[in-house]
Amino acid sequence: MRFRTFANGTAPLGRNRGMDEAMGLLCQTKASDFYRVIDMSKGIETTDTRAPAKCSPVQRKEAADAALARGKFVEACGLYQALLREPPDDSLDTRLGLLKGLAIAAARSARFEEALPALDEWDQLCRRHDRDRFLVLKFRGNCLSAMDLFHPALEAYREAWALVRDTDRYDEGGAVLNNIGSIYERLKNHEAAREHFRLSIKTHEKSTSPVGLRHATYNLALNASHQGDYEGARKAYTSFLEEAEREGHRVDCALGNFALAEVFAHTGDEAAAARHFSIAQTIYEETGQREFMVQLRLRQIERMQTLKNAADFLPCPLAELTDIVDECIGKNWHEFAMKGLRLKSEVYRNRGEFAAACGALERLVEQQKTFFEGNAASQVRALGILHRTEMAVAEAAAERQRSQLLEENLRATEAQRQRAADADEMKTRVLRIVSHELRNPLGAIAGCLEMAAEGEDAEEKASLLQSAREVSEDALQLLNQLLEAAEMESETARMELLPLDLNDVLVAAVARFQTVATKKNQTLLVELTEEALTVRADETRLAIIADNLISNAIKYSPPGAALRTGVKAGADGAILFVTDEGPGLNEADQAQLFQLFGRIARARPTGNEKSVGLGLYIARHIARLHGGDVAVASEGEGKGSTFQLMLPSAV
């Protein structure tokens, strides 16, 4: 039994007033509306004797809004879900408000499996009743971005931007453009990111709020820094800092000084770097931002280790570094703790104190063990990494004066840790997709089977069983694609290379999709060579490429289309090509088409087929493992596309 008691009085807004006001939360409540939640599954009781024995739906709605405003997101989720089952009234505005509250609370608590369905229903109601969809699209983009599904997030943000682009909603438009730029930055498409940050700044300049302008300016500076344009970064960070100082935003002032210190450090102006580091540290101390202070101090010490005359710049007391490491371990700031231990080992090694350096490395190994224990799914990979780390420490202890070898082992350990983290991130993304994309087909299968079991008409039963079979095949195809993508990402793919005739591979693939094409009244025109075109390839994975290319052509071409596919000799090998009558591609489309979960917003399957943006990513990855590639050519939008698999000829 869990409960929470609210104090009487008017509910304050959350800690970030601007954010809560942007949500449109109205949390003015009466004293009698606060209640004690006792076992959410059994009902809600009040602590005020003047109130009824049970809270009304209206009171529960006000309490849910109050929980959301106070940052009690898990509690708010439970309240909103209960209210959706028993709403205060049947009005559209009430339904939309409850869905909005649930989506926000679920997203803020990282419960995306609850946020996304709420967003789906919210969006459907907005479409059906011609309501403004901007907010739901923005929240959808935020959720997908938090799940690292960048291309679907871009689609949502672009739709949101299209709704406000030609209006005077400058704050909202500037915020969406800033989000789009941030996604491009994470995709390392720095030019596209810079373009959107600049457009965000221009849009925010037309509004009355300085917050969005400040954030876009900071992101533009970060973009310049990533590309090595430190002068451009310095100007943008200076503008960001001046605006933060005018607004009296102390935390942003500290952030601006910290960023400028990094820029000056990169350009070799150590005096300016030290000055801005000091200002940032002072502000962090005044505002009680201890975690930022630790990060800042570790960065100072790291910078100091790169200087030739470190003793003349900033002293590095090992006692302080030890205290920082102990504090980070105590507060479970694992990444800072590991960084501090690596710095300690470097300081000791530079001093020639190899025994102490090995001691620091041993603590680093222990901290890495603690860090990996929290993730059961990465235990196997973590054990291998830790084993190699311990071997490096043992060798360094035996040969203390071989500092060069010790440094190489440390770098190898860090690389292994990063690979493990990347593989685990991919696993998480796959699980998120599986949980979201497989829920509906599994529910449909269960429904069909249940109806078939209860029905008496043989023909109807056969139809239901056929529907269940078709849905299960779609779900299995999606699952196989996800597993194949995960295997490609983790670099564990095993291949058996055999001499294969590319003509035979294409004929087999066309046969597999002939029925699918016939259902859409499409024609598959096959062009084969008179002589064999032999390549060395894994037969199963080569079939995956051919299937993906033909499947996409059928999926995105209209009914009645004539699709050309064939093989031919190329300059450096053999080529399998597929030409469709789909929507065509511009340069921007082609740039994102082969990325993980990459989909084109305006390209929709013509027969309600499913697509999650994995097929072409897998196809190109497999082709490159064979020493080949997959490319696309298109004359532009509305003119179809030609995909080519290029492989070296067998020797």
C-alpha positions as CSV (number, residue, x, y, z in Angstrom):
1,M,0.0,0.0,0.0
2,R,1.5,3.3,-1.0
3,F,0.2,6.8,-0.2
4,R,1.0,10.4,-0.5
5,T,-0.5,13.3,1.5
6,F,-0.8,16.8,-0.1
7,A,-0.7,19.9,2.1
8,N,-3.6,22.2,2.1
9,G,-3.6,25.5,0.2
10,T,-3.0,26.5,-3.4
11,A,-0.7,24.2,-5.4
12,P,2.4,26.0,-6.7
13,L,3.7,25.6,-10.2
14,G,6.7,23.3,-10.8
15,R,10.3,24.3,-10.3
16,N,10.6,25.4,-13.9
17,R,7.7,27.9,-14.0
18,G,8.2,28.7,-17.7
19,M,8.0,25.0,-18.6
20,D,4.9,24.4,-16.6
21,E,3.1,27.5,-18.0
22,A,4.0,26.3,-21.5
23,M,2.2,23.1,-20.7
24,G,-0.9,25.1,-19.9
25,L,-1.3,23.6,-16.4
26,L,-3.9,25.2,-14.3
27,C,-3.4,23.9,-10.8
28,Q,-5.3,26.4,-8.6
29,T,-7.1,24.0,-6.2
30,K,-9.1,24.4,-3.0
31,A,-8.1,23.0,0.3
32,S,-10.8,20.4,0.3
33,D,-9.5,19.0,-3.1
34,F,-6.3,17.6,-1.6
35,Y,-6.5,14.0,-0.6
36,R,-4.6,11.0,0.4
37,V,-4.0,8.3,-2.3
38,I,-4.4,4.9,-0.6
39,D,-3.8,1.9,-2.9
40,M,-4.6,3.4,-6.3
41,S,-6.3,0.2,-7.5
42,K,-9.0,0.5,-4.7
43,G,-9.9,4.1,-4.9
44,I,-9.1,7.5,-3.4
45,E,-10.1,8.8,0.0
46,T,-10.0,12.4,1.3
47,T,-8.3,13.7,4.4
48,D,-10.7,16.6,4.7
49,T,-13.9,15.9,6.7
50,R,-15.8,18.6,4.8
51,A,-15.2,16.8,1.5
52,P,-17.3,13.7,0.4
53,A,-16.2,10.2,1.3
54,K,-14.8,9.7,-2.1
55,C,-13.2,12.3,-4.4
56,S,-15.2,13.1,-7.6
57,P,-13.6,12.8,-11.0
58,V,-13.3,16.6,-11.2
59,Q,-11.3,16.5,-7.9
60,R,-9.1,13.7,-9.2
61,K,-8.5,15.7,-12.4
62,E,-7.3,18.7,-10.4
63,A,-5.2,16.5,-8.2
64,A,-3.6,14.9,-11.2
65,D,-2.7,18.3,-12.7
66,A,-1.2,19.3,-9.3
67,A,0.9,16.1,-9.2
68,L,2.2,16.8,-12.7
69,A,3.0,20.4,-11.8
70,R,4.9,19.2,-8.6
71,G,7.0,16.8,-10.7
72,K,5.3,13.7,-9.3
73,F,5.2,12.1,-12.7
74,V,4.7,8.4,-11.8
75,E,1.8,9.4,-9.5
76,A,0.3,11.6,-12.2
77,C,0.4,8.7,-14.7
78,G,-1.7,6.6,-12.5
79,L,-4.2,9.3,-11.9
80,Y,-4.6,10.2,-15.6
81,Q,-5.0,6.5,-16.6
82,A,-7.7,6.1,-14.0
83,L,-9.4,9.3,-15.2
84,L,-9.3,8.1,-18.8
85,R,-11.4,5.1,-17.7
86,E,-13.7,7.3,-15.6
87,P,-13.6,10.9,-16.9
88,P,-15.3,13.9,-15.3
89,D,-17.4,14.3,-18.4
90,D,-17.6,13.2,-22.1
91,S,-16.4,16.4,-23.7
92,L,-13.7,16.4,-26.3
93,D,-11.7,19.1,-24.4
94,T,-11.6,16.9,-21.3
95,R,-10.5,13.9,-23.2
96,L,-7.7,15.9,-24.9
97,G,-6.6,17.3,-21.6
98,L,-6.3,13.9,-20.0
99,L,-4.4,12.5,-22.9
100,K,-2.1,15.5,-22.8
101,G,-1.5,15.1,-19.1
102,L,-0.8,11.4,-19.4
103,A,1.6,11.9,-22.4
104,I,3.6,14.6,-20.5
105,A,3.7,12.6,-17.2
106,A,4.7,9.4,-18.9
107,A,7.4,11.1,-21.1
108,R,8.9,12.9,-18.1
109,S,9.2,9.6,-16.2
110,A,10.6,7.8,-19.3
111,R,7.6,5.5,-19.5
112,F,7.4,5.8,-23.3
113,E,5.3,2.6,-23.6
114,E,2.5,4.7,-22.0
115,A,3.4,8.0,-23.6
116,L,3.3,6.9,-27.3
117,P,-0.2,5.4,-27.2
118,A,-1.5,8.5,-25.5
119,L,0.1,10.6,-28.1
120,D,-1.4,8.5,-30.9
121,E,-5.0,8.9,-29.6
122,W,-4.4,12.6,-28.9
123,D,-3.2,13.1,-32.5
124,Q,-6.2,11.1,-33.9
125,L,-8.7,13.2,-32.0
126,C,-7.0,16.4,-33.2
127,R,-7.1,15.2,-36.8
128,R,-10.7,14.0,-36.5
129,H,-12.0,17.2,-35.0
130,D,-9.7,19.7,-36.8
131,R,-7.8,20.7,-33.6
132,D,-4.3,22.2,-33.5
133,R,-1.8,19.3,-33.7
134,F,1.4,21.3,-33.0
135,L,1.7,20.4,-29.3
136,V,1.1,16.6,-29.8
137,L,3.7,16.6,-32.7
138,K,6.2,18.4,-30.6
139,F,5.8,16.0,-27.7
140,R,6.0,13.0,-30.1
141,G,9.3,14.4,-31.4
142,N,10.6,14.8,-27.8
143,C,9.6,11.2,-26.9
144,L,11.1,9.7,-30.1
145,S,14.3,11.8,-29.6
146,A,14.6,10.6,-26.0
147,M,14.4,7.0,-27.4
148,D,17.2,7.8,-29.9
149,L,14.7,7.3,-32.8
150,F,16.0,10.3,-34.5
151,H,14.5,10.0,-38.0
152,P,10.9,9.5,-36.8
153,A,11.5,12.4,-34.4
154,L,12.6,14.5,-37.3
155,E,9.4,13.7,-39.1
156,A,7.3,14.8,-36.1
157,Y,9.2,18.0,-35.7
158,R,9.0,18.8,-39.4
159,E,5.2,18.4,-39.3
160,A,5.1,20.6,-36.2
161,W,7.2,23.3,-38.0
162,A,5.0,23.2,-41.0
163,L,2.0,24.1,-38.8
164,V,3.5,27.3,-37.4
165,R,6.0,28.3,-40.2
166,D,3.7,30.9,-41.8
167,T,2.2,32.1,-38.5
168,D,3.3,34.5,-35.7
169,R,3.9,31.6,-33.3
170,Y,7.6,32.5,-33.2
171,D,8.4,30.9,-29.8
172,E,7.0,27.6,-30.8
173,G,8.5,27.6,-34.2
174,G,11.9,28.6,-33.0
175,A,11.8,25.8,-30.3
176,V,11.0,23.2,-32.9
177,L,13.7,24.4,-35.3
178,N,16.2,24.2,-32.4
179,N,15.1,20.6,-31.7
180,I,15.6,19.7,-35.3
181,G,19.1,21.2,-35.3
182,S,19.9,19.3,-32.1
183,I,19.0,16.0,-33.8
184,Y,21.1,16.8,-36.8
185,E,23.9,17.6,-34.5
186,R,23.6,14.2,-32.8
187,L,23.5,12.6,-36.3
188,K,26.8,14.5,-37.0
189,N,25.2,16.3,-39.9
190,H,26.7,19.6,-38.7
191,E,25.8,21.7,-41.8
192,A,22.1,20.9,-41.5
193,A,22.3,21.5,-37.7
194,R,23.9,24.9,-38.2
195,E,21.3,25.9,-40.8
196,H,18.4,25.0,-38.4
197,F,20.1,26.7,-35.4
198,R,20.5,29.9,-37.4
199,L,16.8,29.8,-38.6
200,S,15.8,29.2,-35.0
201,I,17.7,32.3,-33.9
202,K,16.0,34.4,-36.7
203,T,12.6,33.1,-35.6
204,H,13.2,33.7,-31.9
205,E,14.3,37.2,-32.7
206,K,10.7,38.0,-33.7
207,S,9.4,36.9,-30.4
208,T,9.4,38.5,-26.9
209,S,10.9,35.6,-25.0
210,P,14.7,35.5,-24.7
211,V,15.0,31.9,-23.4
212,G,14.6,30.2,-26.8
213,L,17.0,32.7,-28.4
214,R,19.6,32.0,-25.8
215,H,19.3,28.2,-26.2
216,A,19.6,28.4,-30.0
217,T,22.6,30.6,-29.7
218,Y,24.3,28.2,-27.3
219,N,23.6,25.3,-29.7
220,L,25.0,27.3,-32.6
221,A,28.2,27.9,-30.7
222,L,28.4,24.2,-29.8
223,N,28.0,23.3,-33.5
224,A,30.9,25.7,-34.4
225,S,33.1,24.2,-31.7
226,H,32.4,20.6,-33.0
227,Q,33.6,21.7,-36.5
228,G,36.8,23.4,-35.1
229,D,35.5,26.9,-35.8
230,Y,36.6,28.2,-32.4
231,E,36.4,31.9,-33.3
232,G,32.8,31.4,-34.4
233,A,32.1,29.5,-31.2
234,R,33.7,32.2,-29.1
235,K,31.5,34.9,-30.6
236,A,28.3,32.8,-30.2
237,Y,29.2,31.8,-26.6
238,T,29.9,35.4,-25.8
239,S,26.5,36.4,-27.1
240,F,24.9,33.6,-25.1
241,L,26.7,34.7,-21.9
242,E,25.8,38.4,-22.4
243,E,22.1,37.5,-22.8
244,A,22.2,35.3,-19.7
245,E,23.8,38.1,-17.7
246,R,21.1,40.5,-18.8
247,E,18.4,38.1,-17.7
248,G,20.2,37.3,-14.5
249,H,20.2,33.6,-15.2
250,R,23.1,32.4,-13.0
251,V,23.2,28.8,-14.1
252,D,23.4,29.8,-17.8
253,C,26.1,32.3,-16.9
254,A,28.1,29.5,-15.4
255,L,27.5,27.4,-18.5
256,G,28.6,30.2,-20.8
257,N,31.8,30.8,-18.9
258,F,32.6,27.1,-18.8
259,A,32.0,26.9,-22.6
260,L,34.2,29.9,-23.2
261,A,36.9,28.4,-21.1
262,E,36.9,25.3,-23.3
263,V,37.1,27.4,-26.4
264,F,40.1,29.4,-25.1
265,A,41.8,26.1,-23.9
266,H,41.5,24.8,-27.5
267,T,43.0,27.9,-29.0
268,G,45.9,28.0,-26.5
269,D,44.9,31.1,-24.5
270,E,45.4,29.4,-21.1
271,A,45.1,32.6,-19.1
272,A,41.6,33.4,-20.5
273,A,40.6,29.7,-20.0
274,A,41.7,29.9,-16.4
275,R,39.8,33.1,-15.9
276,H,36.5,31.7,-17.3
277,F,36.9,28.4,-15.4
278,S,37.3,30.4,-12.2
279,I,34.1,32.4,-12.9
280,A,32.1,29.3,-13.7
281,Q,33.4,27.6,-10.5
282,T,32.4,30.6,-8.4
283,I,28.8,30.6,-9.8
284,Y,28.4,26.9,-9.4
285,E,29.5,27.2,-5.7
286,E,27.1,30.1,-5.1
287,T,24.2,28.2,-6.7
288,G,25.0,24.9,-5.1
289,Q,25.5,23.0,-8.4
290,R,27.9,20.5,-6.9
291,E,27.8,18.0,-9.7
292,F,28.8,20.7,-12.2
293,M,31.6,21.9,-9.9
294,V,33.1,18.4,-9.9
295,Q,32.8,18.2,-13.6
296,L,34.5,21.6,-14.0
297,R,37.3,20.8,-11.6
298,L,38.1,17.5,-13.3
299,R,38.2,19.3,-16.6
300,Q,40.6,21.8,-15.2
301,I,42.9,19.1,-13.9
302,E,42.7,17.3,-17.3
303,R,43.6,20.5,-19.1
304,M,46.5,21.0,-16.7
305,Q,47.9,17.6,-17.6
306,T,48.2,18.6,-21.3
307,L,50.3,21.7,-20.5
308,K,54.1,21.5,-20.8
309,N,54.5,23.8,-17.8
310,A,51.6,22.6,-15.7
311,A,53.2,23.7,-12.4
312,D,53.1,27.3,-13.6
313,F,49.4,27.2,-14.6
314,L,47.3,25.5,-11.9
315,P,48.5,23.4,-9.0
316,C,47.2,19.8,-8.9
317,P,47.0,18.6,-5.3
318,L,46.5,14.9,-5.3
319,A,44.7,15.2,-2.0
320,E,41.9,17.2,-3.7
321,L,41.7,14.8,-6.6
322,T,41.4,11.9,-4.1
323,D,38.6,13.8,-2.3
324,I,36.8,14.3,-5.6
325,V,37.0,10.7,-6.5
326,D,35.7,9.6,-3.1
327,E,32.8,12.0,-3.3
328,C,31.9,10.8,-6.8
329,I,32.0,7.1,-5.7
330,G,29.8,8.0,-2.6
331,K,27.2,9.7,-4.7
332,N,27.3,7.1,-7.5
333,W,28.7,9.6,-10.1
334,H,30.4,6.7,-11.8
335,E,31.6,8.4,-14.9
336,F,33.2,11.3,-12.9
337,A,34.7,8.8,-10.5
338,M,36.3,6.8,-13.4
339,K,37.6,10.0,-15.0
340,G,39.1,11.1,-11.7
341,L,40.9,7.7,-11.2
342,R,42.3,7.8,-14.8
343,L,43.6,11.3,-14.0
344,K,45.2,10.1,-10.8
345,S,47.0,7.3,-12.7
346,E,48.3,9.8,-15.2
347,V,49.5,12.2,-12.5
348,Y,51.4,9.4,-10.7
349,R,52.8,8.0,-14.0
350,N,54.1,11.5,-15.0
351,R,55.8,11.7,-11.7
352,G,57.4,8.3,-12.1
353,E,55.4,6.8,-9.2
354,F,54.4,3.6,-11.0
355,A,53.2,1.7,-8.0
356,A,50.8,4.5,-7.1
357,A,49.6,4.6,-10.7
358,C,48.9,0.9,-10.6
359,G,46.9,1.4,-7.4
360,A,44.8,4.0,-9.0
361,L,44.2,1.7,-12.0
362,E,43.2,-1.1,-9.6
363,R,40.5,1.2,-8.1
364,L,39.5,2.1,-11.6
365,V,38.9,-1.6,-12.4
366,E,36.8,-1.9,-9.2
367,Q,34.8,1.2,-10.2
368,Q,34.2,-0.2,-13.6
369,K,32.9,-3.4,-12.1
370,T,30.4,-1.4,-10.0
371,F,29.4,0.6,-13.0
372,F,28.6,-2.5,-15.1
373,E,26.8,-4.4,-12.3
374,G,23.8,-2.2,-12.7
375,N,23.2,-3.5,-16.2
376,A,22.5,-7.2,-16.3
377,A,22.2,-7.3,-20.1
378,S,25.8,-6.2,-20.5
379,Q,27.4,-8.6,-18.0
380,V,29.0,-10.9,-20.5
381,R,30.6,-8.1,-22.4
382,A,31.6,-6.4,-19.2
383,L,33.4,-9.5,-17.9
384,G,35.5,-9.6,-21.1
385,I,36.3,-5.9,-20.8
386,L,37.2,-6.2,-17.1
387,H,39.4,-9.2,-17.7
388,R,41.4,-7.3,-20.3
389,T,41.7,-4.4,-17.9
390,E,42.9,-6.5,-15.0
391,M,45.5,-8.2,-17.3
392,A,46.7,-4.7,-18.3
393,V,47.0,-3.7,-14.6
394,A,48.9,-6.9,-13.8
395,E,51.4,-6.3,-16.6
396,A,51.8,-2.7,-15.7
397,A,52.5,-3.7,-12.0
398,A,55.2,-6.2,-13.2
399,E,56.8,-3.7,-15.6
400,R,56.3,-0.4,-13.8
401,Q,58.8,1.6,-15.9
402,R,57.1,0.6,-19.2
403,S,54.8,3.7,-19.1
404,Q,54.2,3.6,-22.8
405,L,52.7,0.1,-22.7
406,L,50.5,1.1,-19.7
407,E,49.1,4.0,-21.6
408,E,48.3,1.8,-24.6
409,N,46.5,-0.7,-22.4
410,L,44.4,2.1,-20.9
411,R,43.3,3.3,-24.3
412,A,42.4,-0.2,-25.3
413,T,40.3,-0.6,-22.2
414,E,38.4,2.6,-22.9
415,A,37.7,1.5,-26.5
416,Q,36.3,-1.8,-25.2
417,R,34.1,0.0,-22.7
418,Q,32.8,2.3,-25.5
419,R,32.0,-0.6,-27.8
420,A,30.2,-2.3,-24.9
421,A,28.2,0.9,-24.3
422,D,27.3,1.2,-28.0
423,A,26.2,-2.4,-28.2
424,D,24.0,-2.0,-25.1
425,E,22.5,1.2,-26.5
426,M,21.5,-0.7,-29.7
427,K,20.0,-3.4,-27.6
428,T,17.9,-0.8,-25.7
429,R,16.7,0.7,-29.0
430,V,15.7,-2.7,-30.4
431,L,13.8,-3.5,-27.2
432,R,11.9,-0.2,-27.4
433,I,11.0,-0.8,-31.0
434,V,9.9,-4.4,-30.3
435,S,7.7,-3.3,-27.3
436,H,6.0,-0.5,-29.4
437,E,5.8,-2.1,-32.9
438,L,4.9,-5.7,-31.9
439,R,2.1,-4.8,-29.4
440,N,-0.6,-4.2,-32.1
441,P,0.1,-7.3,-34.3
442,L,0.2,-9.6,-31.2
443,G,-3.1,-8.1,-30.1
444,A,-4.6,-8.6,-33.5
445,I,-3.4,-12.3,-33.6
446,A,-4.9,-13.0,-30.2
447,G,-8.1,-11.3,-31.3
448,C,-8.4,-13.4,-34.5
449,L,-7.7,-16.6,-32.7
450,E,-10.2,-15.9,-30.0
451,M,-12.9,-15.1,-32.5
452,A,-12.0,-18.2,-34.5
453,A,-12.3,-20.4,-31.4
454,E,-15.7,-19.0,-30.5
455,G,-17.1,-18.9,-34.1
456,E,-19.1,-21.8,-35.7
457,D,-18.9,-20.8,-39.4
458,A,-16.1,-22.7,-41.1
459,E,-15.5,-20.1,-43.8
460,E,-15.3,-17.3,-41.2
461,K,-12.9,-19.4,-39.1
462,A,-10.7,-19.9,-42.1
463,S,-10.7,-16.2,-42.9
464,L,-9.8,-15.3,-39.3
465,L,-7.0,-17.9,-39.2
466,Q,-5.6,-16.5,-42.5
467,S,-5.7,-13.0,-41.1
468,A,-3.8,-14.2,-38.0
469,R,-1.2,-15.9,-40.2
470,E,-0.6,-12.8,-42.3
471,V,-0.2,-10.6,-39.3
472,S,2.1,-13.1,-37.6
473,E,4.3,-13.2,-40.8
474,D,4.5,-9.4,-40.7
475,A,5.5,-9.4,-37.0
476,L,8.1,-12.2,-37.7
477,Q,9.6,-10.2,-40.5
478,L,9.9,-7.1,-38.3
479,L,11.5,-9.2,-35.5
480,N,14.0,-10.7,-37.9
481,Q,14.9,-7.3,-39.2
482,L,15.5,-6.0,-35.7
483,L,17.6,-9.0,-34.8
484,E,19.6,-8.6,-38.0
485,A,20.2,-4.9,-37.4
486,A,21.3,-5.6,-33.8
487,E,23.7,-8.3,-35.1
488,M,25.1,-5.8,-37.7
489,E,25.6,-3.1,-35.0
490,S,27.3,-5.5,-32.6
491,E,29.7,-6.7,-35.3
492,T,29.0,-10.3,-34.5
493,A,27.7,-11.3,-37.9
494,R,29.1,-14.7,-39.2
495,M,29.1,-15.3,-42.9
496,E,29.8,-18.4,-45.1
497,L,31.2,-17.1,-48.4
498,L,30.4,-19.3,-51.4
499,P,30.5,-18.8,-55.2
500,L,27.0,-17.8,-56.2
501,D,25.4,-16.8,-59.6
502,L,23.7,-13.4,-59.1
503,N,21.1,-14.5,-61.7
504,D,20.0,-17.4,-59.5
505,V,19.8,-15.1,-56.4
506,L,17.5,-12.7,-58.3
507,V,15.3,-15.4,-59.8
508,A,14.7,-16.9,-56.3
509,A,13.9,-13.5,-54.8
510,V,11.4,-12.6,-57.6
511,A,9.7,-16.0,-57.0
512,R,9.3,-15.2,-53.3
513,F,7.5,-11.9,-54.1
514,Q,5.5,-12.8,-57.2
515,T,2.4,-13.4,-55.2
516,V,2.8,-10.1,-53.3
517,A,3.2,-8.2,-56.6
518,T,0.2,-9.9,-58.1
519,K,-2.0,-8.8,-55.2
520,K,-1.2,-5.2,-56.1
521,N,-1.6,-5.9,-59.8
522,Q,2.1,-5.1,-60.3
523,T,4.4,-6.6,-62.9
524,L,7.9,-7.8,-62.1
525,L,10.1,-7.5,-65.3
526,V,13.3,-9.6,-64.9
527,E,16.5,-9.0,-67.0
528,L,19.1,-11.7,-66.7
529,T,22.6,-12.1,-68.3
530,E,23.3,-15.0,-70.7
531,E,26.4,-15.9,-68.8
532,A,26.7,-16.5,-65.1
533,L,27.8,-13.5,-63.0
534,T,29.6,-15.2,-60.1
535,V,30.2,-13.5,-56.7
536,R,31.5,-14.8,-53.4
537,A,28.8,-14.2,-50.8
538,D,26.8,-15.6,-48.0
539,E,23.7,-17.0,-49.6
540,T,21.3,-16.2,-46.8
541,R,22.4,-12.6,-46.3
542,L,22.6,-11.9,-50.1
543,A,18.9,-13.1,-50.2
544,I,18.1,-10.6,-47.5
545,I,19.5,-7.7,-49.7
546,A,17.5,-8.9,-52.7
547,D,14.3,-9.3,-50.7
548,N,14.6,-5.9,-49.2
549,L,15.1,-4.1,-52.5
550,I,12.3,-5.9,-54.2
551,S,10.0,-5.6,-51.2
552,N,10.6,-1.8,-51.0
553,A,9.8,-1.4,-54.8
554,I,6.5,-3.3,-54.4
555,K,5.7,-1.4,-51.1
556,Y,6.2,2.1,-52.4
557,S,5.0,1.7,-56.0
558,P,1.3,2.2,-56.9
559,P,-1.0,-0.7,-57.9
560,G,-0.5,-1.6,-61.6
561,A,3.1,-0.5,-61.7
562,A,5.7,-2.2,-63.8
563,L,8.9,-2.9,-61.8
564,R,12.2,-3.6,-63.5
565,T,14.8,-5.8,-61.9
566,G,17.8,-7.5,-63.2
567,V,21.5,-8.2,-63.1
568,K,24.3,-6.9,-65.2
569,A,28.1,-6.7,-65.3
570,G,29.7,-3.6,-63.8
571,A,33.1,-1.9,-64.1
572,D,34.5,-3.7,-61.0
573,G,32.1,-6.6,-60.6
574,A,28.4,-7.5,-60.7
575,I,25.3,-5.4,-60.2
576,L,21.7,-6.4,-59.1
577,F,19.3,-3.5,-59.7
578,V,15.6,-2.8,-58.9
579,T,13.7,0.1,-60.5
580,D,10.4,1.2,-59.0
581,E,7.7,3.7,-59.7
582,G,7.7,5.2,-56.2
583,P,7.7,8.8,-55.0
584,G,11.3,9.5,-56.1
585,L,14.0,10.9,-54.0
586,N,15.8,14.3,-53.6
587,E,19.3,14.8,-52.3
588,A,18.2,15.2,-48.7
589,D,16.1,12.0,-48.9
590,Q,19.0,10.0,-50.3
591,A,21.3,11.2,-47.5
592,Q,19.1,9.8,-44.7
593,L,17.6,6.7,-46.5
594,F,20.3,4.2,-45.5
595,Q,20.6,5.3,-41.8
596,L,19.3,3.3,-38.9
597,F,15.5,3.7,-38.7
598,G,15.7,6.1,-41.6
599,R,12.4,6.8,-43.3
600,I,11.2,9.6,-45.7
601,A,8.3,11.5,-44.2
602,R,6.4,11.9,-47.6
603,A,7.1,8.3,-48.7
604,R,4.1,6.1,-47.6
605,P,3.5,2.5,-48.5
606,T,0.7,2.3,-51.1
607,G,-0.9,-0.8,-49.7
608,N,-0.9,0.0,-45.9
609,E,2.3,-2.1,-45.5
610,K,4.5,-1.7,-42.4
611,S,7.9,-0.1,-42.4
612,V,10.3,0.9,-39.6
613,G,13.2,2.0,-41.6
614,L,15.5,-1.0,-41.2
615,G,15.6,-2.8,-44.6
616,L,18.0,-0.5,-46.5
617,Y,20.3,0.0,-43.5
618,I,20.7,-3.8,-43.2
619,A,21.1,-4.2,-47.0
620,R,23.9,-1.6,-47.2
621,H,25.7,-3.0,-44.1
622,I,25.6,-6.6,-45.4
623,A,26.8,-5.4,-48.8
624,R,29.8,-3.6,-47.3
625,L,30.7,-6.7,-45.3
626,H,31.1,-8.3,-48.7
627,G,33.3,-5.6,-50.0
628,G,30.4,-4.0,-52.0
629,D,27.7,-1.4,-51.5
630,V,24.1,-0.5,-52.1
631,A,23.4,2.8,-53.8
632,V,20.3,4.7,-55.1
633,A,19.7,7.0,-58.1
634,S,16.6,9.1,-58.7
635,E,15.8,12.0,-61.1
636,G,13.8,13.7,-58.3
637,E,10.4,13.6,-56.6
638,G,7.7,11.7,-58.5
639,K,10.1,10.0,-60.9
640,G,10.8,6.7,-59.2
641,S,14.2,5.4,-58.0
642,T,16.7,2.7,-59.0
643,F,18.5,0.8,-56.2
644,Q,21.7,-1.1,-57.1
645,L,23.6,-3.8,-55.2
646,M,27.2,-3.7,-56.3
647,L,29.5,-6.7,-55.5
648,P,33.0,-7.6,-56.6
649,S,33.2,-10.6,-59.0
650,A,34.5,-13.8,-57.6
651,V,38.2,-14.5,-58.4
